[in-house]
Amino acid sequence: MAEMVSFPAKIARAAGSGASVPVECCQVCGHAPLTRVLSLGYMPPVNQMVAIGEVPRQQPWFPTDLLHCAQCDLVQLGLAVDPVIIFPPEYPYTSGTTKLLRDNFAELYAEASALLKLAARDLVIDIGSNDGTLLSNFKNHRILGIEPTEVGNIANGRGIPTLMRYFTPAVAAEVKREHGRARVVTAANCFAHIEDVHSIVEGILDLIGPEGVFISESHYLVGLLDRLQYDTIYHEHLRYYSLNSLANLLQMHGLEVFHARAIPTHGGSIRVYAGKRGAQPVNDSVAKMLAAEPRGEAMVARLKVFRNDVMLSKLRLLAMIRDLKERGARICGISAPSRASTLVNYLGLDEAIIDYVCEIAGSLKIGKCMPGTSIPVVEESRLFSDQPECAIIFSWHIADELAPKLRAQGYRGKLLTPLPVPREL
């Protein structure tokens, strides 16, 4: 195996210490200094939500700076917040409530089964398995979820065995002793979240052995830039991978990307298959995606354009909201994903501007307030009884799915999407 580049010690610290650690060198290659691309100011953790009517109490806010590594082109957050703060036990996000994610995981299963020729005896492990939605597609195989929050209880209740722990090399060794090697290890929307990424990759290597495959899904940097998705910049997301930067990380551990493609989840993500070098034939998809990505000076130039476009987008959306409020319009929000917290706080929206935010029945966020504000999150039926003049679709990346449903259920007001360009549907 290639010599491992140690994870920079300046960011590493024990979970639960309560400390936040500034990122002073690249999280992957260790290069310093890093260049600041963008600052969104101070933000609360996007999944810490207080109950409606609760007496206001002190909440943590952290700087949200985006940094670029000139050596490996990794774009990354400038502060590592303790994971216990940003992934509390009562973490309210469940992946199974979003149809696009359910469809994506079903498609991942079909693709992986065909590509890897999975057998019934094969073990499939999902890191950051949430409510078990991904693993529910692999029930014809041996499965195990690893999930640190109480959402793992939902998976266990559905018959999807879930170990409720943070994933570490020690946990990987324990799982290997009890269950054997995994044919597949997946990490969907969490591989960019975990701090000590080099030790995490080593733990994955220990689990998959020489014949296993690691499949990751993460927000895709190029899609983030192209669609102006600054609302996906928050403290859970420590790294924003291009295929180039992700392949570089995996190569440090003797892993080779053999298949990669863009997928639509979360407004634009990348799915990557990796195995031991030479163990799998490399698909043409890898070279094509790498060739299309900006690198070096081209990446620097693209990031500068992004920064300016974020500023203009904020001003345009605020102007649109101002015009609505001057005409006396009531405005609500549609859905309360993590990205909505970034947008609401970056724009400085509060309960005087946004009356409430709607979530579908069963959401764990109903009855709470948007992070950093007193904007209540309510059940979606209120939208149809109140008929506010305007509704902003905070889950704008799935607006094409949501808007027809809202109209079919009887909403008659304006529907706006805030990004990439504020517009009425």
TATA-V607891 format. One record per helix or strand. SS is the DSSP state (H for helix, E for strand). FROM is the first residue (numbers start at 1). TO is the last residue. Records with the same first field share a line. If there is no record, write none. Layout:
# TATA-V607891
SS: FROM-TO + FROM-TO
This chain:
# TATA-V607891
E: 20-22 + 35-44 + 51-51 + 61-68 + 75-77 + 79-81 + 123-127 + 142-146 + 162-163 + 184-188 + 213-220 + 239-241 + 255-263 + 269-276 + 331-334 + 356-359 + 368-369 + 376-379 + 390-393 + 414-417 + 423-424
H: 83-86 + 95-97 + 99-116 + 135-138 + 152-157 + 169-179 + 197-208 + 221-226 + 230-232 + 243-251 + 265-267 + 284-292 + 297-326 + 338-347 + 381-386 + 396-408
